Structure formats: structure tokens, C-alpha cells
Amino acid sequence: MNKFDLVLSIDVFEHVEDCFSFLRKLKDKGEYKLFHIPLDLSVQKVLRSYPLLRSRKKLGHIHYFTKELALELLKDCGYSIIDYRYTNSLDIPLQNWKTKLVRYPIKFCYLLNKDITVRLLGGYSLMVLTK
């Protein structure tokens, strides 16, 4: 079996029915693993519910995460977290002017407190480097 230096899992395991088995099998494929995980769970998305249902229907997401849930899932599957950071999903071009307008307050709040902004307003994903 080939073992790679780095395995990329970019926006994958939120689509996998048994993400625990998937992550455990992936663990032995390489020394380091880099995960990019959409953080679909935020207060505004839970209150409105439509964005979560849209993620399910349009994107095929069947699991939803906060930063803490994603990190705990990786630890539960035997991964050691080396580092993580938020990535901005707000820079994806959109047609709706209302959505474009909402981006600016979110970006400003993010400068004040990253964790609270992501938890309340969403619009970010998590990049995680593991061993």
C-alpha cells in the first residue's frame, strides 16, 4: 500500500454517510492529512433553517459542523490536530445584491472576534492540518 506525505480531503466528509469509518480508513493513507470542512452550523442558519436545507439539497451535505464539532470528530477518529484556521467562503461571487451587502458587516465582526462571528453569522469553513 502506498503511503503519501500529504492527503487532501477538501469538502468531502460532510457528504459521507459514515464519516467515522471514512476518516479511520483515510488515516493510514498518509503522514499528514489536510481537511477543509464547511462550517454549516451557525446561529443564523439554524434560526432560518432554509440555508441548511439548501446545503443538503444543492450541495449534498448530510453532516453539519461547528469548529468544535469538526475538531472533536477528527480527534475521535485518532487524528492529532497540528493546526487549524478559518477560511472565508464569503468571497465566492454571488449574484444577489442583498447577500453581497451582508458580507461587509460579517467581515467587520470577524476582525473583532473570529470565533463568535463564525458561530453566530457563519460564512466560513475550517482548514485543519492533522497527523
C-alpha positions as CSV (number, residue, x, y, z in Angstrom):
1,M,0.0,0.0,0.0
2,N,1.3,3.5,-0.9
3,K,1.6,6.0,1.9
4,F,1.7,9.6,0.9
5,D,3.3,12.6,2.6
6,L,0.1,14.6,2.5
7,V,-3.5,13.5,1.8
8,L,-6.1,16.2,1.0
9,S,-9.7,15.9,1.9
10,I,-11.3,19.1,0.7
11,D,-15.0,19.4,1.4
12,V,-15.5,15.7,1.5
13,F,-16.6,14.0,4.7
14,E,-19.7,16.1,5.2
15,H,-21.0,14.1,2.2
16,V,-20.1,10.7,3.5
17,E,-22.8,8.7,5.3
18,D,-20.5,7.0,7.7
19,C,-17.9,9.7,8.2
20,F,-16.3,7.9,11.2
21,S,-15.4,4.9,9.1
22,F,-14.2,7.1,6.2
23,L,-11.9,9.1,8.4
24,R,-10.5,6.0,10.2
25,K,-9.7,4.4,6.8
26,L,-8.1,7.6,5.5
27,K,-5.9,7.9,8.5
28,D,-3.3,5.3,7.3
29,K,-3.1,6.7,3.7
30,G,-0.6,9.4,4.6
31,E,1.7,11.0,7.2
32,Y,-0.3,14.3,7.2
33,K,-3.9,15.0,6.3
34,L,-5.3,18.4,5.4
35,F,-9.1,18.8,5.8
36,H,-11.3,21.6,4.6
37,I,-14.6,21.5,6.4
38,P,-17.6,23.7,5.7
39,L,-18.9,25.1,9.0
40,D,-22.6,25.0,8.1
41,L,-23.9,25.3,11.7
42,S,-24.3,28.9,12.8
43,V,-27.0,30.6,14.8
44,Q,-28.4,32.4,11.8
45,K,-28.5,29.3,9.7
46,V,-30.2,27.3,12.5
47,L,-32.8,30.0,13.1
48,R,-33.6,30.4,9.4
49,S,-33.3,26.6,8.6
50,Y,-33.5,27.3,4.8
51,P,-29.7,27.5,4.4
52,L,-29.2,24.1,6.0
53,L,-31.9,22.5,3.8
54,R,-30.3,24.2,0.7
55,S,-26.9,22.8,1.7
56,R,-28.5,19.4,1.9
57,K,-30.3,19.5,-1.4
58,K,-27.9,21.5,-3.6
59,L,-24.6,20.5,-2.2
60,G,-25.3,17.1,-0.7
61,H,-24.2,17.9,2.8
62,I,-25.6,15.3,5.2
63,H,-23.4,16.3,8.2
64,Y,-23.1,19.8,9.6
65,F,-20.3,21.2,11.7
66,T,-19.1,23.9,14.0
67,K,-15.4,24.3,14.6
68,E,-15.6,22.4,17.8
69,L,-17.6,19.5,16.4
70,A,-15.3,19.1,13.4
71,L,-12.1,19.1,15.6
72,E,-13.7,16.6,18.0
73,L,-14.7,14.3,15.2
74,L,-11.1,14.2,13.9
75,K,-9.8,13.5,17.4
76,D,-12.4,10.8,17.9
77,C,-11.1,9.1,14.8
78,G,-7.5,9.2,16.0
79,Y,-6.1,12.3,14.4
80,S,-3.7,14.7,16.1
81,I,-4.5,18.3,15.4
82,I,-1.4,20.2,14.3
83,D,-3.0,23.5,13.3
84,Y,-6.3,25.0,12.0
85,R,-7.6,28.2,10.7
86,Y,-10.8,29.6,9.2
87,T,-11.2,30.1,5.5
88,N,-13.5,32.7,4.1
89,S,-16.4,31.4,2.0
90,L,-17.8,35.0,1.7
91,D,-15.5,35.8,-1.3
92,I,-17.4,33.4,-3.6
93,P,-19.0,35.5,-6.3
94,L,-22.8,35.8,-5.9
95,Q,-25.5,37.4,-8.0
96,N,-27.8,38.6,-5.2
97,W,-27.0,42.2,-4.1
98,K,-28.5,41.6,-0.6
99,T,-26.1,38.8,0.0
100,K,-23.2,41.0,-1.2
101,L,-24.3,43.7,1.2
102,V,-24.4,41.4,4.2
103,R,-20.8,40.4,3.7
104,Y,-19.4,43.6,4.9
105,P,-20.8,43.5,8.5
106,I,-19.7,39.9,8.8
107,K,-16.2,40.7,7.7
108,F,-16.0,43.6,10.2
109,C,-17.3,41.5,13.1
110,Y,-14.8,38.8,12.1
111,L,-12.0,41.3,12.7
112,L,-13.3,41.9,16.2
113,N,-13.8,38.2,17.2
114,K,-13.4,35.3,14.8
115,D,-14.9,32.5,16.8
116,I,-18.1,34.5,17.8
117,T,-18.6,35.8,14.3
118,V,-18.3,32.3,12.7
119,R,-20.6,30.8,15.4
120,L,-23.3,33.5,15.1
121,L,-23.2,34.5,11.4
122,G,-21.4,31.7,9.5
123,G,-19.8,32.2,6.1
124,Y,-16.6,30.4,6.9
125,S,-15.0,26.9,6.6
126,L,-12.2,25.3,8.6
127,M,-8.8,24.2,7.3
128,V,-7.3,21.6,9.6
129,L,-3.8,20.0,9.4
130,T,-3.5,16.7,11.2
131,K,-1.1,13.9,11.7
